[in-house]
Amino acid sequence: MRIDIWSDYVCPFCTVGERHLSLALENHPAREGVEIVWRSFQLDPDAPTEPEGTMVEYLSQSKGMPVGQVEAMNASLAQRAAAVGLEFNWREAVNANTRDAHRLGHLARGRGLGTAWDDTVKSGYFTQGKNVADHDQLRVFAEQVGLERAEVDRVLASDEYADAVAEEIALARQIGVQGVPFFVFDGRLAVSGAQPVEVFTQALDQADQADQADQAGQSVRDDQ
């Protein structure tokens, strides 16, 4: 089973939703055959590479929401995160452009390190308050997951993988993705948002049953 996940590194709901999927997979009979494919998405392609204030200030200004409302929203999200073993230090989070992090994400995928990269960068933003647009910080993340320094420097000094990032964002738009996280199970079943673990379990069940039905049908055709 293949699960495509569109997400952004500065999207706390993505981190929570992916954790819910992970919990659903832990005891699912199809877990050994699951392939996760990370897809790029940018909530704010025009975000600055140098942070301009805190994430709370950014959301308040960009969404026209009172600071108190943004703080209450994030405090509630932090509680949801804590319930599944995640720590969301939202007061330390900074808004920053994720384009270069996504470009390096494509490099990591090509080296079989896509999941490690995703986990490391999101933890850096979600828990540690790191600037995920800063090239020096991205190099630290890259070292932590085992990417070669020369390759990382080459990508950061160029526009390598920029087209791949843009293509995945365009694909998301084509299939109707309006927000992230967005999960597609075997190209036919979609789940949007940080849904409860039970919803992901149901999606896994449905996708697994559909796979088994396809295999049974193929077996019948082969025997004819």
N, C-alpha and C positions, 0 to 999 in steps of 0.2 A: 504494500500500500504506500502510495506517495502522498505526502501532505505539503502543499505549497503554502507558505506563510508570508504575506505582505505585512511589513512592520517598519517602524522608524525607531531609531535608538533613543530618541528623547520622548517617546510615548509611554508613559507609565502604564496605561491600560494594556499596551502590548506585552510588557513584562508580566503583568498579572495574568493576562489571558494565556500566554505561553506556559506559565506555571500551571495553570488549570489543565491545559492539554497534557503536560508532562505527568501530572498526577493521574489523569485518566488513563494514560498509557501504562503506568506502573504495573497494574494488575490485569491488563487487557490481553487476551490470548493472541491477538495479532501483533503485539508490540515488537516481536523480533523481526518482523518483515516490513517495518515502517521506515520509509526514507523521508527525511525532512529536507525540503528545499526552501532556502531563505530567499525572499524577493524584496527588492528595494522599494521604498516609498518615503517621500518627504512630506511631512506635515506642513512645513514652511520652507519652500525652496529659496526664499529671499531672506531667510534669517541671517544675521551677521556672523562672520567667522570670529569676530571678537565680541564676547558677551557684552550686552548693553543692559545691565541690571540683572535682577534675579528672574527666575522662571515665573514667580508670582507676579512681579511687576509687568513682565511681558504679557502674560495672559490677561491681566487686568486691562492693559492698554489695547491689546489687539482684539480682544473679545468684548470690550466695553463693560466689563464686570467689575463691581466694587472689590477692592482688595480683600475685604472680609469674606466675601462670597467665595473668592478663589482659595483663600486659606482654608475655609470650611470644607470645600470640595476636596482639596488635597489631604486634609486630615482624615476625611472619610476614606479616601483611597488608600492612605497609609494603613488604616485599620484592616481593610480588605487584604492588603499585601501581607501584613503581619499574620493574618489568619492562615496563610499558606506558606509561612516560613520565609517571607521576603521582608527586607528592611528598606523603606522608602524615606530617605532623608530629604523631603521636599523643600525644606527651608534652605538647603545648600545647593539645590539644583539650579543650573544656569541654562539659559536659552542660547543655542548655538546652531550653526548650519551643519547638517549631517552629510553633505554631499561627499566629502573626502572619506568619511568613515564608511560610507556605502561603497565607494570605489575600492577601498581596501578590503571590504567584505567580499567583493568578487574575487580578488586575489586569494583571499583565505579559502573560499569555496573551491577554487581550482587546485588548492593544495590539500584538500580534505580537512580543512580546519574551520569550515563555515559555522558550525555550532559553537565551537570554542570562541570564535571571534564575536559572535552575536552575544553570547553569555557575558564575555569580558567587557565589551563596550557598554552594554546595557547596565551591568553592575556598576561600572565606572560612573555612569550618569545617575542611575537610580539610587544608589546607596552612597557613593563616595563624592558626589558633587563635582565630577571632573568635567572639563571643557572638551567635548568630543569633537570639536573643530580644530583644536590646537595640534599642530603637526608633531611637536615633541611628545605630547600625551599620546597621540596615535602610535608613535614609535614605541612607547612604553607598552601599550596594549599589544602591539605586534610581537614584541619580545616575549611577553607573557604567554602568548599562544603558540610561539615557535615559528613565526614567519622570518624569512631571511631579511636582514637589514638592508642589503643591497637592493632587493626587489621592492621593499617598502619605500626606500628613498626614490627609486625610479618612478614608482607610481605617483608619489606625492609631488614630484618635480614635473609632472606631465598631466595630461588629461586622460591618461589610460583608464579604461573602464567607464568613462563618463557616458559613452553611448549605451553601454549595457545597463547602467543605472536608469537612463532616460527611457530605454525600451521597456524595462520592467514597470516603470511608473505609467507609461503609455498603455501597456497591456492591462494594468489594473483599471485604468479608466475605461478601456474597451469592454471589460467584463462587468463594469458597474460598481467598482469599488469606490466608495465615497469616504471611507474612514478606515482606520486600522486599529487593532489587528484584524486581518481578514485571512481565513483559513479555507483552503480548497482541498477536499479529500478526493483523490483519484480523478480530478478533473470534472467531477459531476455533482459533488455535494459541498455547499458552502456554509460556513459559520462566520458571522461577523461580530466582532466585539469581544470583550473579556467575559465570555459566558461562564456560568458555573461548570464545575467538573462534570456534573451529570449530563449536561448538554453535549460536551465533548465525548463522553462515553457513548451516548446514543449515536452520535455521528460516526464514531469508530465502528459501532455495531452495524450500522446501515451500510457503511462502505465495505466492511468485511463480508457481509452477507451478499452484497452485489458482486464482489470479487469471486466469491465461491460459486455464485450462480453463473457468472461468465465462464469460469473454469469448467463447470459441469456441462454447459452448453458446448464449449469447445471440444470437450471429450466425446460428446455424442456425435458431433460433426466429424471428428477424426475417425470414429469407428464406422461411419457410414460408407 
